[in-house]
């Protein structure tokens, strides 16, 4: 390893440590006490009820099985096992839901689920190859941040200020995945961390939002002295890329009426704070991190709260998670302000927010239809249905079908991702690419596709593991001489994480009586459950 590489690695580690200590110190200065999560949940429910009035009756609380499936998918990305379902249904403690939330937040699956969520949110649009985006390293780093419950402010600071080589310093991949292009980095930073689509003002003043062209390029200037460097392949590392500071030079905007004229832009944030044009790369990006994560920033906390609320509730305060800079007024603004204010007081504690939201009656109520995102109608304070993300679909299939994701005997065709980095391998790769979707899309925009339906109906994977022969749940159940009632119960708990209703059980019984071949009939029922809308939906 060269001396230069060692210096850059050390710079990455020391810079992130210094900046994060700064964030912790900033949070420690906050004079306000933190509201306990359960108390916060009660305040949220009260504010929602006050906002809608008492005219319409509220939806009742969801049953325990529905709640368990919902919270397990949301927090861990996985279905509960049949054993977990039975144990939760048998638990008579009045606070069992709060206990389950706490248990899930302490699990490794929680860290993996939300690390993957942010991995996809940050890299979904990049066509970068594996040299620009060290996928596993970046994914594992994000998982580790969630596992440690590192504050959201610290994580964002580490990403925007990262310096070093991308196969050693994981957060650098946020910058190299966008080819070190300051325009792309600034646009993504604003969109993901602030919920503001300021990149619309790159070429001209935004048409639907209040942003001037100069404001966008002033934001870009914070990254104007960060440069990307390609390294040679040393020791089988391929050709990693690095981000380091440029000593001189300014970011320049092309004049609107004379493209031959370039205008040097000062680094200025959207709220007006700026640094000198003579500031170094480290000074510029460190200042940007302070401006981004400042409690005075009107977008930072609200953007995160709106995004997490949308992910859990199936509807958001804004039409989309990237619409905070638009002229649209949020739904339930008092609730958004309340949650954002109290979450800021925690120092941007991610688990605190999950606890507060998941403990609300609003989150725990029965499913209601989702109003159109653009509609002026106020949604009911309850959860609306939304489709599972690709990783959740895969984990649900593993739980239901019982296959080993590393089983190479099952064909796993998937579209080529060339020249982009290979996200996964094998069966997970197949499901990921079939159901791949931008986590930042509005819930209304996430729709099923024909290739997804064909995979669920016709793939070797599904048809192998719903069969009554081989190493499958159904084959094992029949070999153990389980009753049809117990087999049907097992299939429902594996696929939908609930017991069948009386009507569903009667339908299954009639079908089993109608079909002469018992094994074939059970296979048909299992296949049908895997292909229900309910299986692919959070309810």
FENLINFEN-V85253 format. One line per field, one symbol per residue. ss: DSSP state (2 for helix, 1 for strand, 0 for the rest). psi: psi as a letter, one per 30 degrees, with the letter a starting at -180 (. if undefined). burial: + if it has 9 or more other C-alpha atoms within 8 Angstrom, else -. Layout:
BEGIN
ss=???
psi=???
burial=???
END
This chain:
BEGIN
ss=00222222222222222222222222220000000022222222222222220000000010022222222222220000022222222200000222222222200222222222222222200000000000222222222222200002222222222001100002222222000002222222222222000222200000001000222222222220011111000000000011111000000111000000011100010000010000002222222222222000000222222222222220000000000001000000222222222222200002222222220022221001000000000000000101100222222222222000000000000000000000000222222222200000002220000222222222022222200000002222222000022222222222220000022222222222220002222222222222000222110
psi=kleeeeeeeeeeeeeeeeeeeeeeeeeffkfklkkkeeeeeeeeeeeeeeefagekkkklklleeeeeeeeeeeefglkkleeeeeeeefkgkfgfeeeeeeeefgleeeeeefeeeeeeefgefkgklfefjieeeeeeeeeeeeefhkkeeeeeeeefgkkakfgejefffeeffgggjfeeeeeeeeeeffgkifffgeflkkeflhkleeeefeeeffgfgkkkkklljkhggbilllklkkelllkkkkkefjffkkkkkkjklfgfkllkffkleeeeeeeeeeeegkffkfeeeeeeeeeeeeeefgllelelfggfflfkklkheeeeeeeeeeeeffghjeeeeeeeeffleefgllklkklkefkfkklkiaklkllkleeeeeeeeeeefglkfgjgfkkiklkkgkglkjealbeeeeeefegkkkffkleffjllleeeeeeeefleeefefflglaileeeeeeeghkleeeeeeeeeeeeghllkleeeeeeeeeeeeekejeeeeeeeeeeeefgleeegkk.
burial=----++-++-+++-++--++--++--+---------++++++-++-+++------------+--++++++++++++++++++--+--++------+----++-++-+-+++++++++++++++----++++++++-+++++++++++-+++++++++++++++++++-++++++++++++-+--++++++++++++++-+++-+++---++++-++++++++++++++----+-----++++++++---++++++------+--+++++-----+----++--++++++++++---+-+++++++++-++++++++++++++++++-----++-++++++++++++++++-++-++++++++++++++-+--+-------++++++++++++++++++++++---------+-------+++---+++++++++++-+--+++--+-----++++++-+-+++-++++---+++++++---+----++++++++++++-+----+--+--++--+----++++-+++-+++---+++++
END
